[in-house]
Amino acid sequence: MTPIRTLIVDDEPLARQGLRVLLEEEPDVEIAAECADGLEALDALRELRPDLVFLDVQMPEMGGFEVLEAWDGFGESAPVVVFVTAYDEYALKAFEVHALDYLLKPFDDERFARALDRARAELDRRRDSEVTARIEALLEARRGGGEGEADEAEALERAPSFRRFVVRSAGRIHFVDIDEIDWIEAAGDYVRLHAGERSHLMRETMKDLERRLDPAEWIRIHRSTFVRISRVKEIRTTDTGQYHVILDDGTHRSLSRSGRERLEAVLGRTL
């Protein structure tokens, strides 16, 4: 469990203590520092790069909004910001600067817990996005999209995870074992992986798949269809002379002329 490194910023000692007591009860939270004014907060943001900041609005020398304005670190590494204040008139401005939440003093434990849960969800979303971007970059490099990551891409190619598809869905990353897949079909700019009664949509091209799939295990029977050779049960012809491939689960897929030639090469005989 990656700890949520948290910064507490408030000029009132009792307010800092109250936040500290609540945060210390959370096993996934690590208090990185406490600051009593905006200048200290600015230094802490630059030095510690926390994940989460509970930030007071009105403080001596520099208020919460001034801290965010002066700090030049917003971007990909920006922390989640929850404003904490006794004044409700700053709520609109807080969300204009992309604060996640706005705790109005005095708040109870339940309201604090909701704010912390929202922060957890946002941090999880960011981490998922980072992991997804990293995996996609490695896959792109492996497909020849970037020379700078060639060594890492080669390592990924050799790794056991090469036998798995990387599927991104609803902010999550799923790894689907290639051995589970029965057949694959084109779906616009995506491909759909069929595994028994389940299917997975993945952004990929049929051309790239043809380079990645093992020809000893897979065959392209149509411009829009790959099938696992071991799943082929029979081949049927229609009254019009067209060929269909029937899989173990009863799936029927059209067999094109070029697909038939490939299949004949695999079988070592003409159909």
Secondary structure as GFF3:
##gff-version 3
##sequence-region A 1 271
A	DSSP	beta_strand	4	9	.	.	.	ID=ss1
A	DSSP	alpha_helix	13	24	.	.	.	ID=ss2
A	DSSP	beta_strand	29	35	.	.	.	ID=ss3
A	DSSP	alpha_helix	38	48	.	.	.	ID=ss4
A	DSSP	beta_strand	52	56	.	.	.	ID=ss5
A	DSSP	alpha_helix	64	70	.	.	.	ID=ss6
A	DSSP	beta_strand	80	85	.	.	.	ID=ss7
A	DSSP	three_ten_helix	88	90	.	.	.	ID=ss8
A	DSSP	alpha_helix	91	96	.	.	.	ID=ss9
A	DSSP	beta_strand	101	104	.	.	.	ID=ss10
A	DSSP	alpha_helix	109	142	.	.	.	ID=ss11
A	DSSP	alpha_helix	150	158	.	.	.	ID=ss12
A	DSSP	three_ten_helix	160	163	.	.	.	ID=ss13
A	DSSP	beta_strand	164	169	.	.	.	ID=ss14
A	DSSP	beta_strand	172	177	.	.	.	ID=ss15
A	DSSP	three_ten_helix	178	180	.	.	.	ID=ss16
A	DSSP	beta_strand	183	187	.	.	.	ID=ss17
A	DSSP	beta_strand	190	195	.	.	.	ID=ss18
A	DSSP	beta_strand	198	203	.	.	.	ID=ss19
A	DSSP	alpha_helix	206	212	.	.	.	ID=ss20
A	DSSP	beta_strand	218	222	.	.	.	ID=ss21
A	DSSP	beta_strand	225	228	.	.	.	ID=ss22
A	DSSP	three_ten_helix	229	231	.	.	.	ID=ss23
A	DSSP	beta_strand	232	237	.	.	.	ID=ss24
A	DSSP	beta_strand	243	247	.	.	.	ID=ss25
A	DSSP	beta_strand	252	255	.	.	.	ID=ss26
A	DSSP	alpha_helix	257	267	.	.	.	ID=ss27
###
